[in-house]
Structure formats: C-alpha cells, structure tokens
Amino acid sequence: MYIVLELGGKNLKQYFHDRIVTEGGIVNGRTNEKLLIKIVKGAARTLEQFHQYGIHGDVKYDNFVVAHENDSNDDVIDVKLIDFNNSCIHEIPEMSNSSG
C-alpha cells in the first residue's frame, strides 16, 4: 500500500513575511493589508470546506500552508490545512425550516 501526499508550502506567517521581503522589504500598511486580506480569505475558504464535512481537529495558523502555485494578482491566496492526527468526522444534523 502506498500513500501519496501533496508537498506542503510555507505556513501563513512565513509566506506573509517572505512576500513583504520579496516586494522590496518596505512595510507599507496598505500593501500589507491587501496581502493579509488575500491570505485570510484563502484560510477562511479552506476552513469552510472542512467545516462542511464536519472535520475538526487541531486548527491553528501553523497548520495552514500556502499552496505552491499562487498568482499575486489573484484576489485569494490558495491555502491548505494540514495535520489531521486528532481530527474526526462528525455527522451534521439536518436543520429544519419550521419555526416551531
């Protein structure tokens, strides 16, 4: 039996820092804010996907990694969630629309 895993990238903090340094090392509040918003959108999208399936575990910023192929012009930075040692799948009960 073989298990194939995708190679992860940098964690969110490393990615953010490296992008700032790559873009000249100038700490510009607006530029940093735009990059941070793109990263947070990607992390939120990833967390939402796992939440839809009831998968919960060790969610912390160290367990979010940035996908290798990202275009700096995109509105969202692709982020992946790693480390599922303590995760489990929960059934999500159906919500009714009746007001009771």
N, CA, C and O atoms as a GROMACS GRO file, in nm:
protein
  400
    1MET      N    1   0.085  -0.117   0.000
    1MET     CA    2   0.000   0.000   0.000
    1MET      C    3   0.090   0.124   0.000
    1MET      O    4   0.192   0.129   0.069
    2TYR      N    5   0.050   0.223  -0.078
    2TYR     CA    6   0.124   0.350  -0.087
    2TYR      C    7   0.030   0.464  -0.052
    2TYR      O    8  -0.088   0.463  -0.086
    3ILE      N    9   0.084   0.561   0.015
    3ILE     CA   10   0.010   0.683   0.044
    3ILE      C   11   0.081   0.798  -0.027
    3ILE      O   12   0.202   0.818  -0.010
    4VAL      N   13   0.006   0.872  -0.105
    4VAL     CA   14   0.063   0.985  -0.178
    4VAL      C   15   0.008   1.114  -0.117
    4VAL      O   16  -0.113   1.132  -0.108
    5LEU      N   17   0.098   1.200  -0.076
    5LEU     CA   18   0.059   1.327  -0.016
    5LEU      C   19   0.120   1.441  -0.096
    5LEU      O   20   0.230   1.431  -0.150
    6GLU      N   21   0.047   1.549  -0.102
    6GLU     CA   22   0.098   1.668  -0.168
    6GLU      C   23   0.199   1.736  -0.076
    6GLU      O   24   0.178   1.744   0.045
    7LEU      N   25   0.306   1.784  -0.133
    7LEU     CA   26   0.407   1.855  -0.056
    7LEU      C   27   0.353   1.991  -0.015
    7LEU      O   28   0.306   2.068  -0.099
    8GLY      N   29   0.359   2.020   0.113
    8GLY     CA   30   0.306   2.146   0.163
    8GLY      C   31   0.398   2.262   0.134
    8GLY      O   32   0.512   2.244   0.091
    9GLY      N   33   0.347   2.380   0.156
    9GLY     CA   34   0.425   2.502   0.134
    9GLY      C   35   0.461   2.567   0.266
    9GLY      O   36   0.473   2.500   0.368
   10LYS      N   37   0.477   2.696   0.263
   10LYS     CA   38   0.512   2.774   0.382
   10LYS      C   39   0.387   2.796   0.466
   10LYS      O   40   0.276   2.801   0.413
   11ASN      N   41   0.406   2.811   0.599
   11ASN     CA   42   0.290   2.846   0.680
   11ASN      C   43   0.255   2.992   0.654
   11ASN      O   44   0.331   3.064   0.589
   12LEU      N   45   0.142   3.036   0.704
   12LEU     CA   46   0.090   3.170   0.672
   12LEU      C   47   0.187   3.281   0.714
   12LEU      O   48   0.207   3.377   0.640
   13LYS      N   49   0.244   3.267   0.831
   13LYS     CA   50   0.336   3.370   0.880
   13LYS      C   51   0.461   3.379   0.793
   13LYS      O   52   0.505   3.489   0.758
   14GLN      N   53   0.519   3.264   0.756
   14GLN     CA   54   0.637   3.262   0.670
   14GLN      C   55   0.605   3.322   0.533
   14GLN      O   56   0.682   3.402   0.480
   15TYR      N   57   0.491   3.283   0.478
   15TYR     CA   58   0.452   3.331   0.345
   15TYR      C   59   0.436   3.484   0.346
   15TYR      O   60   0.488   3.553   0.259
   16PHE      N   61   0.364   3.534   0.446
   16PHE     CA   62   0.340   3.678   0.457
   16PHE      C   63   0.474   3.752   0.468
   16PHE      O   64   0.496   3.850   0.397
   17HIS      N   65   0.561   3.707   0.556
   17HIS     CA   66   0.691   3.772   0.574
   17HIS      C   67   0.773   3.768   0.446
   17HIS      O   68   0.830   3.869   0.406
   18ASP      N   69   0.780   3.651   0.383
   18ASP     CA   70   0.861   3.637   0.261
   18ASP      C   71   0.809   3.724   0.147
   18ASP      O   72   0.887   3.779   0.070
   19ARG      N   73   0.677   3.736   0.136
   19ARG     CA   74   0.620   3.821   0.031
   19ARG      C   75   0.654   3.967   0.054
   19ARG      O   76   0.683   4.039  -0.042
   20ILE      N   77   0.651   4.012   0.179
   20ILE     CA   78   0.686   4.150   0.210
   20ILE      C   79   0.832   4.176   0.174
   20ILE      O   80   0.864   4.278   0.113
   21VAL      N   81   0.921   4.084   0.211
   21VAL     CA   82   1.064   4.100   0.181
   21VAL      C   83   1.087   4.095   0.031
   21VAL      O   84   1.166   4.174  -0.021
   22THR      N   85   1.020   4.003  -0.040
   22THR     CA   86   1.036   3.990  -0.185
   22THR      C   87   0.994   4.117  -0.257
   22THR      O   88   1.053   4.153  -0.359
   23GLU      N   89   0.892   4.184  -0.206
   23GLU     CA   90   0.841   4.303  -0.272
   23GLU      C   91   0.917   4.429  -0.228
   23GLU      O   92   0.862   4.539  -0.232
   24GLY      N   93   1.041   4.412  -0.186
   24GLY     CA   94   1.125   4.527  -0.156
   24GLY      C   95   1.149   4.552  -0.009
   24GLY      O   96   1.224   4.642   0.027
   25GLY      N   97   1.086   4.473   0.077
   25GLY     CA   98   1.108   4.489   0.220
   25GLY      C   99   1.048   4.614   0.279
   25GLY      O  100   1.074   4.646   0.396
   26ILE      N  101   0.968   4.684   0.202
   26ILE     CA  102   0.906   4.807   0.252
   26ILE      C  103   0.777   4.770   0.324
   26ILE      O  104   0.690   4.704   0.269
   27VAL      N  105   0.767   4.814   0.445
   27VAL     CA  106   0.647   4.785   0.522
   27VAL      C  107   0.548   4.898   0.497
   27VAL      O  108   0.554   5.004   0.558
   28ASN      N  109   0.457   4.871   0.404
   28ASN     CA  110   0.356   4.969   0.366
   28ASN      C  111   0.222   4.916   0.416
   28ASN      O  112   0.179   4.809   0.375
   29GLY      N  113   0.158   4.988   0.505
   29GLY     CA  114   0.035   4.942   0.567
   29GLY      C  115  -0.070   4.894   0.469
   29GLY      O  116  -0.129   4.788   0.490
   30ARG      N  117  -0.096   4.970   0.363
   30ARG     CA  118  -0.199   4.933   0.266
   30ARG      C  119  -0.162   4.808   0.188
   30ARG      O  120  -0.246   4.721   0.168
   31THR      N  121  -0.037   4.799   0.143
   31THR     CA  122   0.008   4.682   0.069
   31THR      C  123  -0.001   4.558   0.157
   31THR      O  124  -0.049   4.454   0.114
   32ASN      N  125   0.046   4.570   0.280
   32ASN     CA  126   0.041   4.458   0.373
   32ASN      C  127  -0.102   4.417   0.402
   32ASN      O  128  -0.133   4.298   0.412
   33GLU      N  129  -0.189   4.515   0.415
   33GLU     CA  130  -0.330   4.488   0.444
   33GLU      C  131  -0.394   4.411   0.329
   33GLU      O  132  -0.469   4.316   0.354
   34LYS      N  133  -0.365   4.449   0.207
   34LYS     CA  134  -0.422   4.379   0.091
   34LYS      C  135  -0.374   4.235   0.086
   34LYS      O  136  -0.453   4.144   0.060
   35LEU      N  137  -0.246   4.213   0.109
   35LEU     CA  138  -0.191   4.077   0.110
   35LEU      C  139  -0.252   3.996   0.223
   35LEU      O  140  -0.289   3.880   0.204
   36LEU      N  141  -0.263   4.055   0.340
   36LEU     CA  142  -0.321   3.986   0.455
   36LEU      C  143  -0.466   3.947   0.428
   36LEU      O  144  -0.507   3.837   0.465
   37ILE      N  145  -0.543   4.033   0.365
   37ILE     CA  146  -0.682   4.002   0.331
   37ILE      C  147  -0.688   3.883   0.236
   37ILE      O  148  -0.774   3.796   0.252
   38LYS      N  149  -0.600   3.878   0.136
   38LYS     CA  150  -0.596   3.765   0.043
   38LYS      C  151  -0.566   3.634   0.116
   38LYS      O  152  -0.626   3.530   0.086
   39ILE      N  153  -0.473   3.639   0.211
   39ILE     CA  154  -0.437   3.519   0.287
   39ILE      C  155  -0.552   3.475   0.376
   39ILE      O  156  -0.584   3.356   0.381
   40VAL      N  157  -0.614   3.569   0.445
   40VAL     CA  158  -0.725   3.535   0.535
   40VAL      C  159  -0.843   3.479   0.457
   40VAL      O  160  -0.909   3.385   0.503
   41LYS      N  161  -0.872   3.534   0.339
   41LYS     CA  162  -0.979   3.479   0.255
   41LYS      C  163  -0.950   3.334   0.218
   41LYS      O  164  -1.040   3.250   0.222
   42GLY      N  165  -0.825   3.305   0.183
   42GLY     CA  166  -0.788   3.168   0.148
   42GLY      C  167  -0.802   3.074   0.266
   42GLY      O  168  -0.852   2.962   0.251
   43ALA      N  169  -0.758   3.117   0.384
   43ALA     CA  170  -0.769   3.035   0.504
   43ALA      C  171  -0.916   3.012   0.541
   43ALA      O  172  -0.954   2.902   0.579
   44ALA      N  173  -0.998   3.116   0.528
   44ALA     CA  174  -1.141   3.103   0.559
   44ALA      C  175  -1.210   3.008   0.462
   44ALA      O  176  -1.293   2.927   0.503
   45ARG      N  177  -1.175   3.016   0.335
   45ARG     CA  178  -1.233   2.926   0.235
   45ARG      C  179  -1.197   2.781   0.267
   45ARG      O  180  -1.282   2.692   0.259
   46THR      N  181  -1.072   2.758   0.303
   46THR     CA  182  -1.027   2.623   0.337
   46THR      C  183  -1.100   2.571   0.460
   46THR      O  184  -1.147   2.458   0.460
   47LEU      N  185  -1.109   2.652   0.564
   47LEU     CA  186  -1.177   2.611   0.686
   47LEU      C  187  -1.324   2.583   0.660
   47LEU      O  188  -1.380   2.489   0.717
   48GLU      N  189  -1.387   2.662   0.575
   48GLU     CA  190  -1.528   2.641   0.540
   48GLU      C  191  -1.547   2.506   0.472
   48GLU      O  192  -1.645   2.436   0.500
   49GLN      N  193  -1.456   2.469   0.383
   49GLN     CA  194  -1.466   2.340   0.314
   49GLN      C  195  -1.460   2.224   0.413
   49GLN      O  196  -1.536   2.129   0.401
   50PHE      N  197  -1.370   2.231   0.510
   50PHE     CA  198  -1.360   2.124   0.609
   50PHE      C  199  -1.480   2.125   0.702
   50PHE      O  200  -1.527   2.019   0.743
   51HIS      N  201  -1.529   2.242   0.736
   51HIS     CA  202  -1.644   2.253   0.825
   51HIS      C  203  -1.770   2.192   0.762
   51HIS      O  204  -1.853   2.136   0.833
   52GLN      N  205  -1.783   2.202   0.630
   52GLN     CA  206  -1.899   2.143   0.561
   52GLN      C  207  -1.907   1.992   0.584
   52GLN      O  208  -2.016   1.936   0.586
   53TYR      N  209  -1.794   1.928   0.602
   53TYR     CA  210  -1.790   1.783   0.622
   53TYR      C  211  -1.775   1.745   0.769
   53TYR      O  212  -1.760   1.627   0.801
   54GLY      N  213  -1.779   1.841   0.857
   54GLY     CA  214  -1.772   1.814   1.000
   54GLY      C  215  -1.635   1.767   1.046
   54GLY      O  216  -1.624   1.700   1.149
   55ILE      N  217  -1.530   1.800   0.971
   55ILE     CA  218  -1.396   1.758   1.010
   55ILE      C  219  -1.336   1.868   1.097
   55ILE      O  220  -1.319   1.982   1.053
   56HIS      N  221  -1.304   1.831   1.220
   56HIS     CA  222  -1.246   1.928   1.312
   56HIS      C  223  -1.124   1.866   1.377
   56HIS      O  224  -1.118   1.744   1.394
   57GLY      N  225  -1.030   1.944   1.411
   57GLY     CA  226  -0.909   1.893   1.474
   57GLY      C  227  -0.825   2.006   1.527
   57GLY      O  228  -0.876   2.098   1.590
   58ASP      N  229  -0.698   1.998   1.502
   58ASP     CA  230  -0.601   2.092   1.555
   58ASP      C  231  -0.588   2.211   1.462
   58ASP      O  232  -0.493   2.221   1.385
   59VAL      N  233  -0.685   2.302   1.468
   59VAL     CA  234  -0.686   2.417   1.378
   59VAL      C  235  -0.610   2.532   1.444
   59VAL      O  236  -0.655   2.590   1.542
   60LYS      N  237  -0.495   2.563   1.387
   60LYS     CA  238  -0.413   2.676   1.431
   60LYS      C  239  -0.335   2.726   1.311
   60LYS      O  240  -0.323   2.654   1.211
   61TYR      N  241  -0.283   2.846   1.318
   61TYR     CA  242  -0.221   2.905   1.198
   61TYR      C  243  -0.103   2.824   1.148
   61TYR      O  244  -0.074   2.827   1.028
   62ASP      N  245  -0.033   2.750   1.235
   62ASP     CA  246   0.080   2.667   1.190
   62ASP      C  247   0.035   2.556   1.097
   62ASP      O  248   0.115   2.505   1.018
   63ASN      N  249  -0.092   2.516   1.105
   63ASN     CA  250  -0.143   2.406   1.024
   63ASN      C  251  -0.206   2.452   0.893
   63ASN      O  252  -0.259   2.371   0.818
   64PHE      N  253  -0.200   2.580   0.865
   64PHE     CA  254  -0.239   2.632   0.735
   64PHE      C  255  -0.112   2.656   0.655
   64PHE      O  256  -0.021   2.724   0.702
   65VAL      N  257  -0.105   2.600   0.535
   65VAL     CA  258   0.010   2.624   0.448
   65VAL      C  259  -0.039   2.681   0.316
   65VAL      O  260  -0.151   2.655   0.273
   66VAL      N  261   0.047   2.758   0.254
   66VAL     CA  262   0.013   2.822   0.127
   66VAL      C  263   0.051   2.728   0.014
   66VAL      O  264   0.161   2.673   0.011
   67ALA      N  265  -0.042   2.709  -0.081
   67ALA     CA  266  -0.016   2.625  -0.197
   67ALA      C  267   0.101   2.681  -0.276
   67ALA      O  268   0.122   2.802  -0.278
   68HIS      N  269   0.176   2.594  -0.340
   68HIS     CA  270   0.296   2.637  -0.412
   68HIS      C  271   0.267   2.732  -0.526
   68HIS      O  272   0.342   2.828  -0.547
   69GLU      N  273   0.161   2.710  -0.600
   69GLU     CA  274   0.132   2.792  -0.717
   69GLU      C  275   0.027   2.896  -0.683
   69GLU      O  276  -0.092   2.864  -0.675
   70ASN      N  277   0.070   3.017  -0.664
   70ASN     CA  278  -0.020   3.128  -0.636
   70ASN      C  279   0.019   3.245  -0.723
   70ASN      O  280   0.137   3.277  -0.737
   71ASP      N  281  -0.081   3.309  -0.780
   71ASP     CA  282  -0.057   3.428  -0.861
   71ASP      C  283  -0.082   3.549  -0.772
   71ASP      O  284  -0.189   3.561  -0.712
   72SER      N  285   0.014   3.637  -0.762
   72SER     CA  286  -0.001   3.753  -0.674
   72SER      C  287  -0.114   3.846  -0.717
   72SER      O  288  -0.155   3.933  -0.640
   73ASN      N  289  -0.166   3.828  -0.839
   73ASN     CA  290  -0.277   3.911  -0.886
   73ASN      C  291  -0.413   3.854  -0.847
   73ASN      O  292  -0.514   3.922  -0.863
   74ASP      N  293  -0.417   3.732  -0.796
   74ASP     CA  294  -0.544   3.672  -0.755
   74ASP      C  295  -0.600   3.746  -0.633
   74ASP      O  296  -0.525   3.806  -0.556
   75ASP      N  297  -0.733   3.740  -0.617
   75ASP     CA  298  -0.797   3.803  -0.502
   75ASP      C  299  -0.783   3.720  -0.375
   75ASP      O  300  -0.800   3.771  -0.264
   76VAL      N  301  -0.751   3.590  -0.392
   76VAL     CA  302  -0.741   3.498  -0.280
   76VAL      C  303  -0.612   3.418  -0.295
   76VAL      O  304  -0.578   3.374  -0.405
   77ILE      N  305  -0.540   3.400  -0.185
   77ILE     CA  306  -0.422   3.313  -0.183
   77ILE      C  307  -0.471   3.173  -0.148
   77ILE      O  308  -0.538   3.155  -0.046
   78ASP      N  309  -0.437   3.073  -0.230
   78ASP     CA  310  -0.478   2.934  -0.203
   78ASP      C  311  -0.405   2.882  -0.080
   78ASP      O  312  -0.282   2.882  -0.073
   79VAL      N  313  -0.484   2.837   0.017
   79VAL     CA  314  -0.432   2.788   0.144
   79VAL      C  315  -0.483   2.647   0.167
   79VAL      O  316  -0.596   2.615   0.130
   80LYS      N  317  -0.400   2.562   0.226
   80LYS     CA  318  -0.438   2.425   0.257
   80LYS      C  319  -0.422   2.402   0.407
   80LYS      O  320  -0.340   2.466   0.473
   81LEU      N  321  -0.502   2.309   0.459
   81LEU     CA  322  -0.497   2.274   0.600
   81LEU      C  323  -0.429   2.139   0.615
   81LEU      O  324  -0.461   2.045   0.542
   82ILE      N  325  -0.334   2.129   0.708
   82ILE     CA  326  -0.259   2.005   0.728
   82ILE      C  327  -0.274   1.957   0.872
   82ILE      O  328  -0.335   2.024   0.955
   83ASP      N  329  -0.217   1.840   0.901
   83ASP     CA  330  -0.209   1.780   1.035
   83ASP      C  331  -0.346   1.737   1.087
   83ASP      O  332  -0.413   1.811   1.159
   84PHE      N  333  -0.385   1.618   1.048
   84PHE     CA  334  -0.516   1.564   1.086
   84PHE      C  335  -0.505   1.455   1.192
   84PHE      O  336  -0.594   1.370   1.200
   85ASN      N  337  -0.400   1.456   1.273
   85ASN     CA  338  -0.381   1.350   1.372
   85ASN      C  339  -0.499   1.337   1.468
   85ASN      O  340  -0.538   1.226   1.502
   86ASN      N  341  -0.556   1.447   1.511
   86ASN     CA  342  -0.663   1.445   1.610
   86ASN      C  343  -0.800   1.473   1.549
   86ASN      O  344  -0.896   1.500   1.623
   87SER      N  345  -0.812   1.466   1.419
   87SER     CA  346  -0.939   1.502   1.357
   87SER      C  347  -1.034   1.383   1.353
   87SER      O  348  -0.992   1.267   1.354
   88CYS      N  349  -1.161   1.414   1.349
   88CYS     CA  350  -1.264   1.312   1.333
   88CYS      C  351  -1.378   1.373   1.254
   88CYS      O  352  -1.394   1.495   1.248
   89ILE      N  353  -1.457   1.286   1.194
   89ILE     CA  354  -1.570   1.331   1.112
   89ILE      C  355  -1.697   1.319   1.196
   89ILE      O  356  -1.725   1.213   1.252
   90HIS      N  357  -1.771   1.426   1.203
   90HIS     CA  358  -1.898   1.429   1.276
   90HIS      C  359  -2.012   1.442   1.176
   90HIS      O  360  -2.000   1.512   1.075
   91GLU      N  361  -2.122   1.374   1.204
   91GLU     CA  362  -2.240   1.392   1.119
   91GLU      C  363  -2.305   1.524   1.157
   91GLU      O  364  -2.320   1.556   1.274
   92ILE      N  365  -2.343   1.599   1.056
   92ILE     CA  366  -2.408   1.727   1.079
   92ILE      C  367  -2.558   1.707   1.065
   92ILE      O  368  -2.605   1.669   0.957
   93PRO      N  369  -2.635   1.732   1.171
   93PRO     CA  370  -2.780   1.711   1.163
   93PRO      C  371  -2.845   1.808   1.066
   93PRO      O  372  -2.800   1.922   1.051
   94GLU      N  373  -2.950   1.763   1.001
   94GLU     CA  374  -3.026   1.848   0.909
   94GLU      C  375  -3.099   1.955   0.989
   94GLU      O  376  -3.156   1.926   1.094
   95MET      N  377  -3.099   2.075   0.939
   95MET     CA  378  -3.171   2.185   1.003
   95MET      C  379  -3.309   2.196   0.939
   95MET      O  380  -3.322   2.191   0.816
   96SER      N  381  -3.412   2.210   1.021
   96SER     CA  382  -3.546   2.225   0.965
   96SER      C  383  -3.578   2.373   0.951
   96SER      O  384  -3.524   2.457   1.023
   97ASN      N  385  -3.666   2.403   0.858
   97ASN     CA  386  -3.706   2.542   0.835
   97ASN      C  387  -3.829   2.582   0.914
   97ASN      O  388  -3.874   2.696   0.904
   98SER      N  389  -3.886   2.489   0.991
   98SER     CA  390  -4.008   2.522   1.065
   98SER      C  391  -3.975   2.611   1.184
   98SER      O  392  -3.870   2.596   1.248
   99SER      N  393  -4.065   2.702   1.213
   99SER     CA  394  -4.041   2.796   1.323
   99SER      C  395  -4.096   2.744   1.455
   99SER      O  396  -4.090   2.814   1.556
  100GLY      N  397  -4.149   2.623   1.454
  100GLY     CA  398  -4.177   2.560   1.579
  100GLY      C  399  -4.312   2.552   1.625
  100GLY      O  400  -4.338   2.498   1.732
   0.00000   0.00000   0.00000
